[in-house]
């Protein structure tokens, strides 16, 4: 569970903090368009100069509020600036994050590149202009994530050419996710690549996470255990097996709620995409799992909602 927890915490900070930028940018850059609409009775998208002005005002406002807590104190927005048409934000995780997920793993955080570009695309869509029009502003983005010790986890820059290419590719392959569903299936594919890059991981009690993969809408966590675990599972009857499945689902449900201040956002996205979490357990070096626990997102939500 450590891998899942650590990745999801950072993802939620991406979504909450950068989405707040998205919403504010839409509001500010649409003000002049709304005034024009009142005069002409038709919608007029903001011009590049209006977008630049709006984002400059947004950066100034957000900077004045830094440092700012996000996502129920799991992250802090340390600084915001807008210089030379580069919108920069620096985030750090907190001790509360550390208490939630435990020690850090050595992880490939390259999935953040995809998520930041996805959020920029959603912002462009929300403002109501084309990616090419937005790119005419010359605005670029610089995002830095740190752990609660100040060490940089990920530092990324997104240029106009990069987000135009990304936006056009999204449009060609299903479109930009909606306001209420911030993930797409590729989001999870990118995360799975990062999770898998962090394996093998010792999870304690003789359990080792050896790989993470995705096939369609199924995410698989493969773990090896001592052979003695096989005997334990063999002694369980159907009712006890379902109890184990419910306990795992409840743990995931509680995790999502701890990470997501909006509650159920992650699960609702997973349900919409039809995602199922699968835990496959292998005894020693066996290549066939002796037990698989499958947890559709809808099942996780049903179990968690019932117990609350």
TANORWO-V58950 format. One line per field, one symbol per residue. phi: phi as a letter, one per 30 degrees, with the letter a starting at -180 (. if undefined). psi: psi as a letter, one per 30 degrees, with the letter a starting at -180 (. if undefined). A space follows every 10 residues. Layout:
phi->???
psi->???
//
This chain:
phi->.eeedddddd dddedddddd dedddddddc dddddddddc hbdbdddedd dedddddddd ddddcddbdb hhidbbddab bbbhicdcbb cbdcdddedd ciddcdbdcd ddeddddddd dddedddjbd dddddddidc bbcbcbddcj dddabbbbde dddddddddd ddcjjdeded bdcbddeddd ddededdddd bdcjhicbdc abbbbicccc ccbcbddddd dddddddddd dddddddddd dddddedddc ddiidddddd dddidbcbcc ccdhcecbdd abccbeedde dddddddd
psi->feeeeeeeee eeeeeeefee eeeeeeeeff eeeeeeeeef glkkkkleee eeeeeeeeee eeeffkkkkl hhgflkjelk ljkhgjjkkk lkllfeeeee fallljljgf ffeeeeeeee eeeeeefgll eeeefffgkl kjkkklagff kkekjkkjle eefeeeeeee efhflkllef jflleeeeee eeeeeeffll kjglggkkjf lklkjcgkkk jkkkllfffe eeeffkleee eeeeeeeeee eeeeeeeefj ffkgeeeeee eefhkkkkjk kkjbgkgkkf kkjkjkeeee eeeeeef.
//
